[in-house]
Amino acid sequence: MTERLSETELTGALADLPGWRRDGDKLLREFQFPDFVTAFGFMAAAALVAERMNHHPEWFNVYGTVRVHLTTHDAGGITGQDLALARAMDGLAEPRPHG
């Protein structure tokens, strides 16, 4: 089982994760996309990463908005797995240059 992060570790990690915040025992971020197809594409890509990690998000989608909660239920809170998935999701959400 993965260890739950200490308050100090969590505070430091959040400083390096712009857009993410603590929501109780979960990390929370709301991603905004220009339309539903782009939001759904992000979710599909994130789902593949989450499946490889065997670490699945709680999420909610309406049109171009994807709200994500990350927590490690077995540890009862936020762990390094949540941070890794948050970073991966941030990378997937970054705009890509066309061409």
C-alpha positions as CSV (number, residue, x, y, z in Angstrom):
1,M,0.0,0.0,0.0
2,T,1.2,3.5,-0.8
3,E,1.8,5.9,2.1
4,R,-0.4,8.9,2.7
5,L,1.6,12.2,2.3
6,S,2.3,14.3,5.3
7,E,1.0,17.8,5.5
8,T,4.5,19.2,4.7
9,E,4.9,16.9,1.7
10,L,1.5,17.8,0.4
11,T,2.0,21.5,0.8
12,G,5.3,21.3,-1.1
13,A,3.8,19.2,-3.8
14,L,0.9,21.6,-4.3
15,A,3.3,24.4,-4.8
16,D,4.5,22.6,-7.9
17,L,1.0,21.7,-9.2
18,P,-0.6,25.0,-10.4
19,G,-4.4,24.7,-10.7
20,W,-4.6,21.8,-8.2
21,R,-5.8,22.3,-4.6
22,R,-6.7,20.3,-1.7
23,D,-10.3,19.4,-1.1
24,G,-10.4,17.4,2.1
25,D,-8.6,14.1,1.5
26,K,-8.5,14.7,-2.2
27,L,-6.7,16.7,-4.8
28,L,-9.1,18.8,-7.0
29,R,-8.6,20.5,-10.4
30,E,-11.1,21.8,-12.9
31,F,-9.9,21.6,-16.5
32,Q,-11.5,23.9,-19.1
33,F,-11.5,22.9,-22.8
34,P,-13.0,24.7,-25.8
35,D,-15.6,22.1,-26.4
36,F,-17.0,18.7,-25.5
37,V,-14.9,16.7,-28.0
38,T,-11.7,18.2,-26.7
39,A,-12.7,17.5,-23.1
40,F,-13.7,13.9,-23.9
41,G,-10.4,13.4,-25.8
42,F,-8.5,14.5,-22.7
43,M,-10.6,12.1,-20.6
44,A,-9.9,9.2,-23.0
45,A,-6.1,9.9,-22.9
46,A,-6.1,10.3,-19.1
47,A,-8.1,7.0,-18.8
48,L,-5.3,5.2,-20.6
49,V,-2.7,6.6,-18.3
50,A,-4.8,5.9,-15.2
51,E,-5.4,2.3,-16.3
52,R,-1.6,1.8,-16.8
53,M,-1.1,3.2,-13.3
54,N,-4.0,1.2,-11.9
55,H,-5.0,4.4,-10.2
56,H,-8.4,5.8,-11.3
57,P,-9.8,9.3,-10.9
58,E,-13.1,10.4,-9.7
59,W,-14.3,12.9,-12.4
60,F,-17.2,14.7,-13.8
61,N,-17.7,16.2,-17.3
62,V,-20.1,18.8,-18.6
63,Y,-19.4,20.1,-22.1
64,G,-15.9,21.6,-22.0
65,T,-15.3,21.2,-18.2
66,V,-13.7,18.2,-16.6
67,R,-13.6,18.3,-12.7
68,V,-11.1,15.8,-11.3
69,H,-10.7,14.5,-7.7
70,L,-7.7,12.3,-6.9
71,T,-7.3,10.3,-3.8
72,T,-5.9,6.9,-2.8
73,H,-8.7,5.1,-1.1
74,D,-6.5,2.3,0.3
75,A,-4.3,4.9,2.1
76,G,-7.2,7.1,3.2
77,G,-5.9,10.2,1.5
78,I,-3.5,11.8,-1.0
79,T,-0.4,9.8,-1.9
80,G,2.5,10.0,-4.4
81,Q,0.2,8.1,-6.9
82,D,-2.2,11.0,-6.9
83,L,0.6,13.4,-7.5
84,A,1.9,11.3,-10.4
85,L,-1.5,11.1,-12.0
86,A,-2.1,14.9,-11.5
87,R,1.2,15.6,-13.3
88,A,0.3,13.3,-16.1
89,M,-3.1,14.9,-16.5
90,D,-1.5,18.4,-16.6
91,G,0.7,17.2,-19.4
92,L,-2.2,15.8,-21.4
93,A,-4.2,19.1,-20.9
94,E,-1.4,21.4,-22.2
95,P,-2.2,22.9,-25.6
96,R,-0.3,21.3,-28.4
97,P,1.1,23.4,-31.3
98,H,-0.5,22.6,-34.6
99,G,1.6,21.7,-37.7
